[in-house]
Each structure stands twice: as structure tokens, then as C-alpha cells.
Amino acid sequence: MTCEELMTPNPRCCRGDDTVDKAAHLMMVADVGLLPVVTDRSHKLIGVLTDRDIVVKVVAKGRDARSTAVSEVMTGDPVFCGPEAPVDAALERMATNQVRRMPIVDARGVIVGIISQADVATRLGKPAQTGQVVEAISESDQTTIFIPSIPEGV
């Protein structure tokens, strides 16, 4: 199976000069957690904006989403695959780079689709492989710290 066969085609996109609030609204309407960021006319991929980018780089830092440009907070140089690439190669890239969603870009650099964990889970039909990919993407080098709850009245 190729990436083109698995991907969700024609994803909603935003531009680098769009404001973050406009992009966030588009995410809400489209019910997505990632928007490819493209050039104005050619729709070439220049980055991605995730819901996490918005929370960490805008909200948590007290920036104004109405005046912050997407290009200021997007993730540049995103991991991507071509539509003709085997799905296994895309899954390996997703796991290696710990990304849950990956743009699919044609030979001209134009965004043509997205592969998400949901696409893998619902369309691939390989539960074991899906589990391995999700586990690899979710691995973290950070140590989990357990903080016990403090009993009431202490």
C-alpha cells in the first residue's frame, strides 16, 4: 500500500501570514489538530501548525493570537513523505520522528494529503502494526514523575 492509498486527501491548509486565531478557528471547524502551512499561490509546504504549537508557543507565553502570524510559531521543515512512498516507510518516519500526523507532498513540494494515526488505525487493517506505531510515536525520553496527592486537611 502507498501513502496515497492511506492518506486523507486535500487537507485544509493555512498560510504563514494568517493569524493564529484564524488558523485555530479553521482547526476547530475542520476538527483537526494539524494544519499544513503553505505558500500563497503554489500551495508548497513550508511548515505545519499543530494545536500544541498554539498552546505552547502562543497561549502559554501570553501572546495575542489575533496579532501573531502562523509563521512565527509554526514548525518549519516538517517530516513528510511522497504519495508513492510505501506506507511502511511513512510509518517508520512517523515513529522515528514521534509525529502523529504527517503531510504527504508531491514532487513539486505541494501538499496533497495527510496521514494521521487515525488513518493508520481505521484504514490499514493491521492492528499489531498500528499498536507498534502508536507506541513508538508516544515513547518519550522524559522520566515520568509521580506526585502523590496530598490528603485533605494536611
C-alpha positions as CSV (number, residue, x, y, z in Angstrom):
1,M,0.0,0.0,0.0
2,T,1.2,3.5,-0.8
3,C,0.8,6.7,1.2
4,E,-1.6,8.0,-1.4
5,E,-3.9,5.0,-0.8
6,L,-3.9,5.6,3.0
7,M,-3.8,9.4,3.3
8,T,-6.7,11.8,3.7
9,P,-6.5,13.9,0.5
10,N,-6.8,17.6,0.1
11,P,-6.2,18.7,3.7
12,R,-7.3,22.2,4.9
13,C,-4.2,24.5,5.0
14,C,-3.3,27.9,6.2
15,R,-0.6,30.4,5.1
16,G,2.3,31.7,7.1
17,D,0.8,35.3,7.1
18,D,-2.5,34.1,8.5
19,T,-3.1,34.9,12.2
20,V,-3.0,32.1,14.8
21,D,-6.6,32.8,15.8
22,K,-7.7,32.3,12.1
23,A,-5.8,29.1,12.0
24,A,-7.2,27.9,15.3
25,H,-10.7,28.6,14.1
26,L,-10.0,26.6,10.9
27,M,-8.7,23.7,13.1
28,M,-11.9,23.8,15.1
29,V,-14.2,23.9,12.1
30,A,-12.3,21.1,10.3
31,D,-11.9,19.1,13.6
32,V,-8.1,18.7,13.1
33,G,-5.0,19.1,15.2
34,L,-2.6,20.0,12.5
35,L,-2.7,22.4,9.6
36,P,-0.1,22.3,6.8
37,V,1.3,25.8,6.2
38,V,1.7,26.6,2.6
39,T,2.8,29.3,0.2
40,D,0.1,31.5,-1.1
41,R,-0.1,30.6,-4.7
42,S,1.7,27.3,-5.2
43,H,0.5,25.5,-2.1
44,K,4.0,24.3,-1.4
45,L,4.5,23.0,2.1
46,I,6.6,25.4,4.3
47,G,5.7,24.1,7.7
48,V,3.0,22.8,10.0
49,L,1.0,24.3,12.8
50,T,-0.3,22.0,15.5
51,D,-2.7,22.6,18.3
52,R,0.3,22.0,20.6
53,D,2.2,24.8,18.8
54,I,-0.7,27.1,19.6
55,V,-0.9,26.2,23.3
56,V,2.9,26.2,24.0
57,K,4.1,29.0,21.8
58,V,1.1,31.4,22.0
59,V,-1.3,30.7,24.8
60,A,1.3,29.7,27.5
61,K,3.5,32.7,26.6
62,G,0.7,35.2,26.7
63,R,0.9,36.1,23.1
64,D,-2.1,37.6,21.2
65,A,-3.4,35.0,18.8
66,R,-5.1,37.8,16.8
67,S,-1.8,39.5,16.0
68,T,0.6,36.6,16.0
69,A,1.4,35.2,12.5
70,V,1.4,31.5,11.9
71,S,4.9,31.7,10.5
72,E,6.1,32.9,13.9
73,V,5.0,29.8,15.8
74,M,4.8,27.0,13.1
75,T,7.1,24.1,13.0
76,G,9.3,24.5,9.9
77,D,10.9,21.8,7.9
78,P,8.3,19.1,8.8
79,V,8.8,15.4,8.2
80,F,6.9,14.3,5.1
81,C,6.6,11.6,2.5
82,G,5.7,11.4,-1.1
83,P,2.3,9.9,-2.3
84,E,4.1,7.0,-4.0
85,A,6.1,6.0,-0.9
86,P,5.2,2.7,0.8
87,V,3.1,3.1,3.9
88,D,5.7,1.2,5.9
89,A,8.2,4.0,5.1
90,A,5.8,6.6,6.3
91,L,5.0,4.7,9.5
92,E,8.7,4.3,10.2
93,R,9.2,8.1,9.7
94,M,6.3,8.9,12.0
95,A,7.7,6.6,14.7
96,T,11.3,7.8,14.3
97,N,10.3,11.4,14.5
98,Q,7.5,10.9,17.0
99,V,4.8,12.7,14.9
100,R,1.2,11.7,15.0
101,R,0.4,13.3,11.6
102,M,2.5,13.6,8.5
103,P,2.0,15.6,5.4
104,I,2.1,13.9,2.0
105,V,3.8,16.1,-0.6
106,D,4.2,15.6,-4.3
107,A,7.4,16.0,-6.4
108,R,6.8,19.8,-6.7
109,G,6.5,20.2,-2.9
110,V,2.8,20.7,-3.0
111,I,0.7,19.3,-0.1
112,V,-1.7,16.5,-1.4
113,G,-2.7,14.8,1.8
114,I,-2.1,13.9,5.4
115,I,-1.6,10.5,7.1
116,S,-2.7,10.5,10.8
117,Q,-2.7,7.9,13.5
118,A,-6.5,7.7,12.9
119,D,-5.9,6.8,9.2
120,V,-3.5,4.1,10.2
121,A,-5.9,2.7,12.8
122,T,-9.0,2.8,10.6
123,R,-7.7,2.1,7.1
124,L,-4.6,-0.1,7.4
125,G,-6.3,-3.1,8.8
126,K,-3.2,-4.3,10.7
127,P,-3.9,-3.9,14.4
128,A,-0.4,-5.2,15.5
129,Q,1.4,-2.7,13.3
130,T,-0.9,0.1,14.4
131,G,-0.2,-0.6,18.0
132,Q,3.6,-0.6,17.3
133,V,3.4,2.7,15.5
134,V,1.3,4.4,18.3
135,E,3.7,3.0,20.9
136,A,6.8,4.3,19.0
137,I,5.3,7.7,18.4
138,S,4.3,8.0,22.1
139,E,7.6,7.0,23.5
140,S,9.4,9.7,25.4
141,D,12.9,10.2,26.8
142,Q,11.4,12.1,29.7
143,T,11.1,10.4,33.0
144,T,7.6,10.3,34.4
145,I,7.4,11.8,37.9
146,F,4.8,10.5,40.3
147,I,3.4,13.2,42.6
148,P,1.1,11.7,45.2
149,S,-2.0,13.6,46.1
150,I,-2.0,15.3,49.5
151,P,-4.8,14.2,51.8
152,E,-7.4,16.8,52.6
153,G,-6.7,18.7,55.8
154,V,-2.9,18.4,55.7
